[in-house]
């Protein structure tokens, strides 16, 4: 095999027709970023750095990658969101609902990456939607775009079943209300916990205390570290459900109902935190109910004709409309 210095800096002319195969045609992980995949291909095949990224700028790169790796176009496009076009999603409708290149990135589950790469030290970067906080196969906390977690900080949550239950409830909320509204309300819930996490009414709440003990979270741990975030994640999902329901009521009844909605919100909030009574116009909970929320990205692929409907209420990921469950 030639050394890196002997490899060309630019792609050879006619590479699409040469049928050359890389000696080690690694398959991509699901939702892997192109940068991560090309880096792994470069390292394992001892290619000159920059060669594959420059090839990726060519208009027929997908065909080139098929030639180099021997994998099918369908398989590569399914695994690598950055290779997808609206035409590809229309051609392969099964891609609807898959994480898109507009989602944010995080490290892949360390166990999944080790299985794929046969290395315990290889870091793989993937696109992930905001609710993908655990690896359901390995019960590993990975964090997400909303709850950052470096690969070195990942840990098992197999002994905290309520975290897995909360993740399933998070997914059900998306199916019920639509991805866009749940995204905005979940980020709003995280903003609330950033403010409340050290308040005794929250930090001493029995279920959070129990999870903190199981996850070995120190009493003075910052609210944003991975284990602390995992400890209050189930409560954040419950708060997301409450915020989205109150916002729906407020949208139906109009701005004149603001006082009534706020009063109702405090009563319902006590079902989650019996001793919590936030107040003030700047309180993040009040703002989450009555204010504007962040505009969500298109985290998952949707049918090309439905791109304008991503933020609508009751929209399923596949573009269908459903009524809220009673």
Secondary structure, DSSP 8 states (H G I E B T S, - for coil): ---GGGS-SS--TTGGGT----SS-----TTB-HHHHHHHHHHHTT--TTHHHHHTTSTTHHHHHHHHH---HHHHHHH-GGG--HHHHHH-GGGTTSB-TTSEEEE--HHHHHHHHS-SS---EEEE-TT--EETTTTEE---SSS---GGG-EE-TT-HHHHHHHHHHHHHHHHHBHHHHHHHHHHHHHHHHHHTTSHHHHT-HHHHHHHHHTT--TT--TTSHHHHHHHHHHHHHHHHHHHHHHHHHHHH-GGGHHHHHHHHHHHHTTT-TT----STT-HHHHHHHS--------B---GGGGGGTTSTTB-TTS-B-----
